[in-house]
Amino acid sequence: MSLQGTSREIGDIAIVDFSGKITLGEGSSVLRKTVRELIDRGHRKILLNLADVDYIDSSGIGELVSAYTTVRGVSGEMKLLQLTRRVHDILQITRLFTVFDVQSDEEVALRSFQ
Amino acid sequence: MAPATQRIEVTLETLLESVDLAESIVMRIAEAAGFDEDDVHRIGMAVREGVINAYNYGNQHDRRKKILMTVELGPEKMVVRVLDQGKGFELTEVPDPLAEENLLRTSGRGIFLMRAFMDEFAVKHGPGGGAELILTKNLRHAVSDNGRRQRE
């Protein structure tokens, strides 16, 4: 399965529930378009729920980084929620754990936005 | 008699679809060889990154060029080679993705991930000038009570 995302809002925070794989091609493209659309609609607080994303490759990592810098570029915040073991391990070995704000609980994540 | 090394050669088109195809071929071979689930995943990911590298940087999306993938499965290890028809590259020229100044780059992690997921990683200049990535994963063996070597 490629990547699918469903957006919802809680207050001024946009949450995207992704499922599938963030990989070169369609998966990465879905992530990119989804975040871009949220920004275009004025969202500046974005939480990406990756609980159902079991696979990410270097292209997917690149898109996550790109999304993060894009949101930051409009003075927004982007956080990640509930990483699966494999995604967690990749973000850890690539030191991106020091870049992204990764949360394990949705309520705590929502409260952490400024 | 010592088990023979089996060799499988696959010629891939320079297409996005070849990335998934190469990964699934190698994962099936790795499963059949007796690698555990985590190692099958790591091998698949490493080969995926290798073919992405060949597709993006080696062959630069040129449909006229091919990617040659060779899998050698021996009693001790699996060696996957990914050869493109590009201009080759030097490993020393690849920036360190873990360096602070590179963390927010959107590309450049493929080589690092291949090294992280495989037991050995090397790059050679291919016979036609392209880059040949050589990815090696060692098979873990267990010795049974009667001393015969078996795969775990």
Interface residues (C-beta under 8 A of the other chain):
Chain A: T23 L24 G25 D57 S58 S59 I61 G62 E63 V65 S66 Y68 T69 R86 I90 I93 T94 R95 L96 T98 V99
Chain B: L16 V19 H41 M45 R48 E49 I52 P97 L98 L103 L104 R105 T106 S107 R109 G110 F112 L113 A116
